[in-house]
Amino acid sequence: MARATGYMITYDDANYMIANEGFTLTGTYTTGLNCMNRSEIEAYMNADTSYFSAYATNRLVPYNLLHAVANTAPTFPTALTSSTQTSTSITMNWVSTDDVGVTSQVLWWGTTAGGTTNSTTLSASATSYTLTGLNASTSYTFYILASDVEAFSTASNSLTQSTVAPDTEAPSVPQNVSAVQPDPGVGSIAVSWNASTDNVGVDHYNVWRSINNASYVLTTEVSTSVTVSANDGESDRFQIAAVDAAGNTSALSTTVYITVNIV
């Protein structure tokens, strides 16, 4: 990456000169010294604002310019896209390259209505990030900067993406629940049911089991079948409910009954 070969120093709010690194400027100035212009240095380099302190009138001022704007800033991140959206999160992906090496990246974001006023500092190698804790059904705008030892890059393309509406729809009720003893000589019960449907997707099933009319006991299954052990002569009953990732739960299925008979 090319480094700056000279710096612009302004004085008396109007005049300027070009100096090399390490140059010391002395003299009497009415309104003090600044380098380049303050807002540009801060925006591109995150410079310490103490370097821009005002100097008193008629004071001999030594001024070493400690920062410079590089001739070549990092290549700005490209292809900022969003791969996944939920009601409370948005995942972004991008590409960032630099001819010397990016030291960090800064993701700027905010609601489209309120502006990109929030920032998150990311590692130099990051190419994706998931923002969580967002509001449902809300439009957000994002852009990202890459930074090397000299300067921030220009901004990537901006991305506007909305979170989705919250999922409040429960899965369908599991159908065709059955409970059978697969092997008459073994104390086991095979329970199965048809897969439920959901507007987003079923996460798991709640399997409720009662033995000999005792209280129901809950277990969970991600598949549509389960085999449980049982004792000879016991009576079991089962009900199934489907649950999605948002926690919406279907109504219980019809109850199935079975009495174990080991022969």
Residue pairs with C-beta under 8 A, 6 or more apart in sequence:
1 70
1 72
1 74
1 98
1 99
1 100
1 148
1 150
2 70
2 71
2 72
3 68
3 70
3 71
3 150
4 21
4 68
4 69
4 70
4 71
4 150
5 20
5 71
6 18
6 19
6 20
7 18
7 19
7 20
7 21
7 23
7 35
7 36
7 65
7 68
8 16
8 17
8 18
8 35
8 36
9 16
9 17
9 18
9 19
9 23
9 25
9 33
9 34
9 35
9 63
9 65
10 16
10 33
10 34
10 35
10 36
10 37
11 17
11 25
11 27
11 29
11 31
11 32
11 33
11 34
12 29
12 30
12 31
13 31
17 25
19 25
19 65
21 65
21 68
22 64
23 64
23 65
24 62
24 63
24 64
25 33
25 61
25 62
25 63
26 60
26 61
26 62
26 63
27 60
27 61
28 57
28 58
28 59
28 60
28 61
29 55
29 57
29 61
30 57
31 54
31 57
32 53
32 54
32 55
32 56
32 61
33 55
33 61
33 63
34 52
35 41
35 51
35 52
35 65
35 67
36 69
38 49
38 52
40 69
41 47
41 52
41 67
41 69
42 49
43 152
44 69
44 73
44 151
44 152
45 67
45 69
45 150
45 151
45 152
46 147
46 152
47 67
51 66
51 67
55 61
68 150
69 150
69 151
70 148
70 150
70 151
72 99
73 148
73 150
73 151
73 152
73 153
73 154
74 96
74 98
74 100
74 102
74 146
74 147
74 148
74 151
74 152
74 153
75 96
75 97
75 98
75 99
75 146
75 153
76 96
76 145
76 146
76 153
76 154
76 155
76 156
77 94
77 95
77 96
77 105
77 144
77 145
77 146
77 153
77 156
78 94
78 95
78 96
78 156
78 157
79 93
79 94
79 95
79 157
80 92
80 93
80 94
80 142
80 143
80 144
80 156
80 157
80 158
80 159
81 92
81 93
81 94
81 159
82 90
82 91
82 92
82 93
82 159
82 161
83 91
83 92
83 93
83 128
84 90
84 91
84 130
85 91
85 161
85 162
85 163
85 164
86 163
86 164
87 136
87 137
87 163
87 164
87 165
87 166
87 167
87 246
88 132
88 133
88 134
88 135
88 136
88 163
89 130
89 131
89 132
89 133
89 134
89 163
90 130
90 131
90 134
90 140
90 142
90 161
90 163
91 128
91 129
91 130
91 131
92 107
92 128
92 129
92 130
92 131
92 142
92 144
92 159
92 161
93 127
93 128
94 127
94 128
94 144
94 156
95 127
96 102
96 105
96 127
96 144
96 146
98 146
98 148
98 153
100 148
100 149
101 124
101 148
102 124
102 146
102 147
102 148
103 124
103 147
103 148
103 149
104 121
104 122
104 123
104 124
104 146
104 147
105 121
105 122
105 123
105 124
105 126
105 144
105 145
105 146
105 147
106 119
106 120
106 121
106 122
106 144
106 145
106 147
106 152
107 119
107 120
107 121
107 122
107 129
107 142
107 143
107 144
108 116
108 118
108 119
108 142
108 143
108 144
108 145
108 155
109 116
109 118
109 119
109 120
109 131
109 140
109 141
109 142
110 116
110 117
110 118
110 140
110 141
111 135
111 138
111 139
111 140
111 141
112 139
112 140
112 141
112 160
113 139
115 141
116 141
116 142
116 143
116 158
120 129
120 131
122 129
124 146
131 140
134 140
134 163
135 163
136 163
136 164
136 165
136 166
137 162
137 163
137 164
137 165
137 166
138 162
138 163
139 160
139 161
139 162
140 160
140 161
140 162
140 163
141 158
141 159
141 160
142 158
142 159
142 160
142 161
143 155
143 156
143 157
143 158
143 159
144 155
144 156
145 152
145 153
145 154
145 155
145 156
146 152
146 153
147 153
166 246
167 199
167 200
167 244
167 245
167 246
167 248
168 246
168 248
169 198
169 199
169 200
169 244
169 248
170 198
170 242
170 244
170 248
170 249
170 250
170 251
171 196
171 197
171 198
171 202
171 242
171 243
171 244
171 248
171 249
171 250
172 196
172 197
172 198
172 242
172 250
173 196
173 241
173 242
173 250
173 251
173 252
173 253
174 193
174 194
174 195
174 196
174 205
174 224
174 240
174 241
174 242
174 250
174 253
175 193
175 194
175 253
176 193
176 194
177 191
177 192
177 193
177 238
177 239
177 240
177 253
177 254
177 256
178 191
178 192
178 193
178 256
179 189
179 190
179 191
179 236
179 238
179 256
179 257
179 258
180 189
180 190
180 258
181 188
181 189
181 190
181 230
181 258
181 260
181 261
182 188
182 190
182 227
184 261
184 262
184 263
185 262
185 263
186 262
187 229
187 230
187 231
187 232
187 260
187 262
188 227
188 228
188 229
188 230
189 227
189 228
189 229
189 230
189 236
189 258
189 260
190 225
190 226
190 227
191 207
191 225
191 226
191 227
191 228
191 238
191 240
191 256
192 224
192 225
192 226
193 205
193 224
193 225
193 240
193 253
194 224
195 202
195 224
196 202
196 205
196 242
196 250
198 242
198 244
198 248
200 244
200 245
200 246
201 244
201 245
202 242
202 243
202 244
203 222
203 243
203 244
203 245
204 220
204 221
204 222
204 243
205 220
205 221
205 222
205 223
205 224
205 240
205 241
205 242
205 243
206 218
206 219
206 220
206 240
206 241
206 242
206 243
206 249
207 218
207 219
207 220
207 221
207 226
207 238
207 240
208 216
208 217
208 218
208 238
208 239
208 240
208 241
208 252
209 216
209 217
209 219
209 228
209 236
209 237
209 238
210 216
210 217
210 236
210 237
210 238
211 217
211 230
211 234
211 235
211 236
212 234
212 235
213 235
216 239
219 226
220 243
230 236
230 260
231 260
232 260
232 261
232 262
233 259
233 260
233 261
234 259
234 260
235 257
235 258
235 259
235 260
236 257
236 258
236 259
236 260
237 255
237 256
237 257
237 258
238 255
238 256
239 252
239 253
239 254
239 255
239 256
240 252
240 253
241 249
241 250
241 251
241 252
241 253
242 249
242 250
243 249
243 250
